[in-house]
Amino acid sequence: MTTRVLAAGDLFVRNELLIGALRAEAPGDLAFSEVTLPWPVEPFGRVAEVDEASGTEEQLIEALRGAEVCVTQMAPLTRRILEASPDLRLFGISRGGPVNANLEAATEHGVAVCFAPGRNAGATAEHTLGLILAAVRRIPQTHVDLMAGQWRGDYYRYDDVGIEINGSTAGLVGCGAVGRRVAKMLAALGARVLVHDPYLDDLGDLA
């Protein structure tokens, strides 16, 4: 039996990524249709009663005709879209929370909504580490000066050169999907990592 799936990707989480992931994890007779939303070239925003969505209700209503499943990052799922999509049974959101879906209306229409907590935890942790290194080594400031053709030797005085991660103490508030990764990265660089998280009793192995 063929399952009709709409891949509602955008210019970051592209349709081929959504389709490839589904084919790998849910083998079977899947028939795909596609629509591409304008995020991140166009900012996301409120669409009808849902937040942080891309595209329009009209666009989704047309794209969802006959679809039983929709996989997306940013497509809105509003009451109006649900009312116009009687075949829809599952709305999969590839982000940390279902902010672009009206969960109450989805429940009323018998549409299951799933999402992916911690999906971008790795990328966020890497970016956090990059910002830490940039701050302690004053990389943005020295880069601007060098691009302007100016050598600032005073940046390399002992009091101004910045600290090494190795041997330093780093404090993290929160140790969830992102914080745990940041802690492991800092520990790998030789930092002593202190963590505060009132929701966790056992932080496990952070080294």
N, C-alpha and C positions, 0 to 999 in steps of 0.2 A: 504494500500500500504506500503510495507516494504522499509525503508530507510537504506541504508548500510553505516555504520559508522566505521571509523578506529580510534581506541584509540591508539595514539602514545605517550605513557607515558615514564617515565624514572625511575630512582631509588629513586627519591624524590617525584615527582608527579606521583604516580603509576597509572597503567591502571584502577585498581578497583575504584580509587577515581574519575577519569574522567567518567567512565561508571556509577557509582552510582549517580554522580551529574547530568548527562544527563537524566538518568531514572527518577530522582526526578523532574526535571524542564521541561522536554520535553517528557511527556508520549506519547506513541504511539508504532507502530510496528517498532522497531529498531533492526537491525541485526549487531552485533559488530564483528569486527576482531581486532587483537591486534599486536603491535610491541613494544618492549622495547628498548629504547635508552640508551646509556652507561653513560650519565651524572647523578650524579656528580663524579663518579669514574674516568671517563675520562673528562678532561676539555672541555667546549664548545669552539667553535671557528668559523672561517669563513668557510662556505661551498659555493663554487662557488661565487655568487655575494651577498649572505646574511651574516649577522653577527650573532654571539652568537647563533649558532645552534649546535645540536648534531646529530650524525648519518651521513649517506652518501646519496647522490642522488640515487644511485642504490638501497639502502635499502628502501627508501621511494617510489620509482617508483614501486618496487615489492609489497610493502605493500598496496599501494593505488589502486591496480587493482580492478576496479569495485566499489570503494568507492565513495559515493556522498558527504560525510561529513568527515572531519578529526578534531579531538580534540587533542590538544597537548600543551606542554609547550616549547619544544626545537626543534621539527622537522623542518627541512628547507623546505621552499616553494620557489623553484627557477624556472626560466623560463623553464629549461629542465624538471623538475618534472611536471610542469603544462602542457607542451606539451605532456607528456607521460600519463597524467591522464584526459582523456576527460570526464569522468563521474563526476569529482569533481565539487561541487557547493559551498561549504562552508568550510572555514578553520578557526577553532576557536583556538585562542592562549590564554592560561590561565596565562598570565603575563602582566606586565604593559604597554608594547609596542610591536608592531609587527616587531621587529628588525630582526627576522628570516624569514621574508616573503618579497618577491619581489612584492610590491603593484602594481607597474605599470604593470608588467606581469600578475598579478592576475586579474586586471581590464580588460586587453585586452582579457583574456580568460573567462571572465564572472564569476569569482570566487570571492565571497564575503569573506572578511577577517575581523574578529572581535577579540578584545582583552579585557583585564580586568584591566583597570587603578585602582591603589590602592589595588590590590589583596592581597599583603603581607604587607599592611600598619600596621595591628595590630601586627604582628610578629616583624616588623622593629621598631615600637615604643617601644615594650617591650624590645628589645635588646638595644635600645638607653638608656632607663631608667637603664637597668642593667649596661651598661658602665659608666653612670653617677655615680651610686652608687659605682661601683668598683673604679672609679677614686678618688672620694671625700673621701672614706674610706680606700684607699690604699690596697684594697683586694688582688690584684695580688702580690704585694711585700711581704705582711705578709704571704700569702700562700706559696710562694717559700721558705721563711725562715723557716716556720714551717715544711714543707716537708723535709727540710735539717736538721731538729732536732735542730733548733736554735730559742730561744725565744728572741725577740727584744723588750724589755721594752721601749726603747727610742721612739718607734712608738706611745706610749701613753702619751708622753709629750703634754702639752696643745697646743704648737705651731705646733705639727706634727700629731695630732690625726685626723684631718680632720673636716669638717663642717657637720652640720645637714641640711638636706633638709628643714625641718620645720623651717620657719622663714627666709630662704635665698631668694635671688632674682635670678631668672633664666631667661636668655635671649635666645629667639629662633629666628633664621632667617628663615622665611618661616613657613607658617601655612596651609599647604595643608592636604592631607590625613594622612600623618605621623605626621607632626608638631602639628596638632590639637589634636591628641591622646596623644602625649608627653606632651602637655600643660595641658591636663586634668589630666594626671597621676601626674605631678609635683604639680598641684594645690591640688590634693587630699592628697598629703603628706605635705601640708602646705606651699608650696613655693609661693612667689609672682612672677607671670609669666609675663614677658614683651615680646611682639611679634612684629616683623617687617615683613610685607609682602606687597610689593607694588602692588600686584595683587588682594588684597582683600580689599573691603571697609568696610565690616561688618564681624567681627570675630565671632559674635554670642556668645553663652554661652560656655566659656572655663572652668568654675568652676565646 
